[in-house]
């Protein structure tokens, strides 16, 4: 794997983590303004932002689709593997941030 691709994986992970963390904290201000409980709304917003964090981390859906297309129609399987790794890395960032938010809010801890 290229060194630049490893950097892209790291960026992808932390972008997804940041979108969930920042979006859920800032987004829950609207719930607070309407009188809903703050900590419950933080985890609610975090769960609603999951797919958007993944899309933001991989750089938008059109780039990913074009890379998949290039991998399928031009026979470049390396491009497909790279896109799958980017998506899995973004999902890891999302799951990490939701886990941290659940720890802070004491929600869904079993």
N, C-alpha and C positions, 0 to 999 in steps of 0.2 A: 504494500500500500504506500501511496505517496505521503510525504510529510505534510503537504498542504491538505490532503484529505483528512488526516488525523486532526489537524487544526479545525477543519470544518465540523468534524464530529464533536469536538469539545465546544465549539461555538454553538452548535445546534442544541446540545444538552443544556447549556446555561441560558440560552435564549428561551427555551421552553420553560425552564425553571423560573426565570424572571417574569415571563408573561403570566404564569399562574400566581406567583407570589405577589407581584405588584398589582395585577388586575383584580385579584380577590380582595386585597386590602383596600385599594382605592374604590373598587366597585361596591364594596359593602357600605360605603358612606351613604349611598342612596337608600339602602335598607335602614340604616340608622336614622336618616332624616324622616323616614316614614314611620318610625316607632317600632321596628322589628328588632329582635335581639341581635347584637353585633356579632358575637362569636359564631352563632348558628348561621348567620348570613355569610360570613367569610367562607365557610366550607361549602355552602350552597353555591356561591359564585365561583369558587375554585372548580367545583365539579362541572359547572356549565361551561367553563372556559377550556376544558381539556382539548377538544378537537381543534379549537382555534389556536391554541399554543403550539400544537404540532404543525399546523399549516404555516404559522408565522416562523417557526424554527427552520423548516425546510425551504423557506423562501418563496412561498406561494405554491399553488397547485399546478400552475401551467408549466413551470420548470420541471417539476417532478413527472408530469404526464409526458412532456416531450422527451425526457431522459428515458422513461419506460418505452416510449415509442421507438426511440433510437436503438434501445437494447433489443427489442423484439424484431423490428423490421430490418435492421442493419446487422443483426447478429452479434451485437456487442453486449455480452452477458455481464461484463465488468460494470457497465453503467447501471444495470438492474441491481446488481449486488450492492453498489454504492448507494443507490436510492433506498434500498431496503435497510441498509445499515443506518442511514441518516434518519429514517422514520423510526426505527427501533431506538436509536439514541434519543430522539425527541420524546418518545414515549417514556423513556427512563427518566428524563428530566421532569416530565409531568408527574410521574408517579412519586418521584422524590419530593417534589414540592407539595403534593397533596398529603404525603405522609408527614412532612414537617408541620403543615397547617393542622392536621389532625392531632399531632402531639401538642401543639400550642393551644388548640381549642378544646382538647380532651373529648373529641367526638369519635365514635366508632372504634374505640380502643377495646380490644377483647382480651 
